[in-house]
């Protein structure tokens, strides 16, 4: 039975998201009676970390997006004998090495990614979506509130990928596979990005692509393209509303739309600061169609902060939220009129806050790190 878990802090994290996840998971585990420590690894002095670990060994360790093997291919969990839970937040193929560890349990934020590990005959793979910190929940009320932003858009921004960079990287027949795969994913068919690309390669007879090019680079390009396309087209529809962009490259979108007065931007902020910005916003834009069955932290944290979520749908989100009742989904294939609906929501506090309240109850009941921690412990016990 698990009584103690050491959480290992990721060495780096864009905007500090993984660090925040680590603190949230630690608090959630403590609330259900698990003793935790948060340890950091100093690459210059790794022996200090090992000394802390072995001095009072835990029942298992846990890390977000780790731990990968050392340069000799050795996994800490295999060498130490202490089971490790690797909570993968990013694309699964970047962590494929983990299947070679005999003492690692993997969680994936997208159920399709979990299935990829299972298909590789790695049986200790679980599905664990992102979540919200229960301490960050800000219940909405009918009291008058001054909002700083109408629509908040947080992320890393680029437009270069919209030029379809693969057209210069690959022959024409290979480029067609990207177009077909992107069309499949953006049509909201229940298929992973990897499967869509493989199917497209097979259907177009371009099996040579798997031998002549880096398939995972192709997959990264495809996912960046569909995420950027989805967001850009959504902003194109909402361009006459007040939008505040936050993140690396945010000025690119402001410039792309002609530097309008109704659009503002600021550089990247830490995740705790992002939470504060969410709480000052009426609505939040979310566009990550590369997650095929799962939920991004921005969805759960945004709703917790009291904002209306404007999100692309997937099967997981549809199962957990109701369009127009606890979230606002948009159809990338039919955005016409969505701007009018959002504008109405921004003006109608009563209707918007009713949706947010319903969403907050769902997040509170099902999608905090407290629920993730409890289910994770139950599932992990089956592998120990």
N, C-alpha and C positions, 0 to 999 in steps of 0.2 A: 504493500500500500504506500502510495506517495504521500510523504509528510513534508518534504523539503525540496525546493527547486531553486537552483541558482540561475538567474537570468544573465546572459552575457550581452553586454551593450555592443551594438554594431559599431565598428570603427568610424563609419561615416554614414551620413544619411542626408539626402536632399531635403532641405527645409527642416531637418530634425524630426521627420515623420516617424522613422523607425525608433528613434530615441523615445518619442512620445508613446508609441505603442508599447515599448518595453516598460515604461513607468506605469502605464495603464494596466497592463497584464499583471505586473507585480502587485498593484493595489487590489486587483480583482481576486487574485489567488489568496492574498492575505485575508480578504473578507470571507473566504470560505474555509479558512483555517489552515492554509498552507504557509509554512515558514519560507520566506524568500530572501535572497540577497541579490544585489545587482553588481556584477563584476565587470571590469574593463580589462582589455588586453593591451598592454604597451608593447608594440612590436620591438622596441629597443630592449625591453626587459620582460620577456615573456615568462621568465621563471618566477616573477613576483605573482603573476596570475595563477600559475600552477601551484605555487606554495599555498595561496589562499584556497584554491579548490581542494587540494588534498588534505589540508589542515582540518577541515570540517566538511567532508564530502557530502554532497546532496544525494537525493534519490535519483535525480536526473537534472539535466541542464536544459535551457531553452534559449533560443536566439532567433530574432527576425532576420531573414535572408542569410542564414548561416547555420552551422559552420562548414565551410568547404575544407578540403584536405590541405595539408601543408605541401611544400614543394616536392616532398618525397612521396606524396600520395597517401599519407597517413591521416586518419581521422581521429580527433581527440577522443571521441566516444569509444572508438574501438581500442585505442591504446590505454585509456584510463579505466575502461570497463563501466563507465558511468553513462547510462542511456542519454541520448540527446534528442530534443524536439526541435526540428528545423521548421520554423514558420515562414513559408515562402510568400512574399508579397508581390514580387515581380514575376515576369514570364518564366515558366517552368524550365525552358531549355537552357537558361543561364545557370541552372543548378542541377543539371543532369548527373554530375559526378556523385551526388549524394546517394544514388542508388547502389553505389559500390560499398557503402558503409553497412556493416551488419548490425550496428547498434544505434541507428538513427531512425527516428520516426519523422515523417514529413507531413506538414499541413500545407494546403494550397488555398488561395483566396478565390480561385475559380474552379468549379467542379470539373470542368473540362481538363484543366491542368492535373487535377488529382487523377483523372482517368488515364492521362498520359503516363504517369508513374506506375499505375496499376497495369497498364498494357505492357510496360517494360518488365513485368514480373516482379515489381517491387510492391509487396503486399502491405507494408506499413505506411500507407498513404491515406491521409484524411482530408476532409473538406472543412475549412474554417474561414468564412468570409471576414472582411474587415469589420470594425464595430465602432461604437462611440464610447467615450468615457462617461460613465454614469454621473460623475461629479460635474460634468459640463452641461447637463440638462438645464435649460432655462425655460420653464413652463410659460407659455404665452398667456396673456390676459387680455381683456377687452379695454384695459386702460390705454389712454392715448400715449403713443410713443413716437419720439422723433428718430427717424432713420437717417443714417448718413449716406446709405447707398440704396438705390432701387434694385439694381441687378449686380451681383458680384460674380466675377469669373476668375477663378484661381487655377494656376497651373504653370506649365512651361510652354512657351509659345514659339512656334516656328511656322513659316509658310513655304520654305524651300521644297518640302516634300510634296507639296501640291503640284509642283512642276513635273511630277512623276519621274524622279531621278533615275528610275530603273530603265527608262527609255535610252539613256546614254550608257548605262552600265551593262545592258544585255541586248542581244539581238532581238529583232522585231517579234519573232515567234515566241521568245521567252517573255517579252513585255506583255503579250496578250494574256499570259497566265495570271499576271498581277491584276489586270483589269477585270478578268472574269472572277477571280477570288474576291476582290474588293466588292464587286457587285453582289456576290453571294452573301457576304457578311453584312453589308449595309442594307440588304433586303430583309434582315432580321431572321434569317433561317437559323434553326437551332444546330449550328455546327461551329466547331472551333476554328480559329484563324489557321492553325496548322492543317486541319483536315480540309478546309476550303482551298488552301494552296496546293495540297497534295492532289485533291480531286481535279483542280484546274489543270495541273501538270499532266495528269493521266488523260483527261478528256481532250486536251489539245495535242496529245502525243509528244510532249516535251520531256520525256523521262531523262533525257541527257542533262537536263537542268540539275538533277540531283547529283550527277557525277562531275559536271564541269564548273559548278558554282557553289558558293557557300550557302547551303540551304537556310541556315539559321539567320544569316544576314538578310536573306530574302524575306524571311518571316518578320524580322524586325522592321524592315522597310515597309512591308505590307501593313503592319499594325500601326506604325506611325502615320501612314497615309490615311487609314480609315478613321483614326482618332482625330487627326487634323481636319479632314474633310467634314466629318460630322460637326465639329465645333465651328469651323469657318462658315458653313452653310447655315447653322443655327444663328450665329451672330449676324449674318447677312439678313436673315429674316427679322431679327430684333434691333437692327442698326439705328432705328429712329428713337429707341428708348434709351434711358440713362443707364450706361454700363460702366462698371469700374473693373479694370483688369489688374490682376496682381500676380507677379511671378517673373521669372527670367524670360526676357524677350517680349514682355507685355507691350512695349512701345511699338512693336512690329504691327500688332493688330490696329492700334490707334492710327498709325501711319497708313496702313492698308485701306482704311475706310475714310481717308482724307483729313485726318486730325480734327474730327468734329468736336464741337463744344460739349455734346451730350456724352462723349466717351472720355474717360480719364484712366490713368494707369499709375502703377508704382512698382518698384522692383520687388524681388522675392522677399518674403518674410518668414520667420520661423513658424512652425505649426501652432504653437500657443497663441501667437499674434494673429494667425489666420482665423483661429476660433473667435477671437475678439471681433475681427472684421465681419465674420459670419453673423454674429449677434447684432451687428449694426446694419444688416441688410434685409430688405424685404424678400428678395428671391436670390437663388444661387443657381448658376448654370453648371450642368454636369454633362460631359460628352466623352464617354470612354466605351465605345462599342467593342473594343478588343476584349473586354471582360464579358464572356458569353453566358456564364451562369454564376453570379456572385454579386457582391456589393462593395463598392469603393468607400473608403472612410469618409469622403466628402459628402456622401449621401446621408449617412447616419449622423455625422457631426453637424452638418448643415441643418438638418431637421431639429436636432437637439438644441441648436442655437436659436431656433425660432424662425427660421427662414423657409419659404416655400421652395421646394426642390423642383427644378426644371430639368428632367433627366431623360436620356435615351432609355428605352426599356430593355430588359432581357427576361428570360423565363423566371429566374430567381426573384427579381424585383416585382414581376407581375404576381407571383405567388404570395408575396409579403405585403405589397401595397396596392391600393386601388386607385386607378387613375381618376383624378378629379375629386377624390375623397381624402386621400392621405399623401398624395404626390401629384405632380403634373408631368405626364409623359408627353413627348413629342415624337412624331413620326418623321424620320429623316426623309422619307420618300414623298411626304406630303406636308410640307411646312406652311403652306399657304393658310393664312388666317391665324397662325399660332401667335403672331405678334399682337393681334387684336385681343386674343384671349388673355395673354400675359398682361397687357396694358389694363384690361378690366380688373384682373386680379390685384395689380398694384394699387389701383384706385379704391377697390372694394375691400377695406380692411376686414370686415366681418366675414366675408366669404373666404378670403385668403387665410385668415387666422383659424378658421374652422378646419380647413384642410391641414394646416400645420399642427393643430392640437391632436387631430386623429393620427397624424404621422408620428408625433412625439410619443403617443401612447404605445404605438407599435414598436418604436425603437426602445422605449423603456422596458417593454415586456419581452422583447425577443432579440434585440441587437446591440446590447452593451457588452463591454469586455467581461462583465460579470457572467453573463450567459455563455460567452465563448469559453471562458476559463472552466466553468463547471462541466460543460460538455467535453472539452478537451481532456480533462482529468478522467472522466468516465471512459472515453474512447481509448486513451493511452494505456489505462490499466489492462486492457485486453492484450496488449503487446508485451507487457513486462512479466 
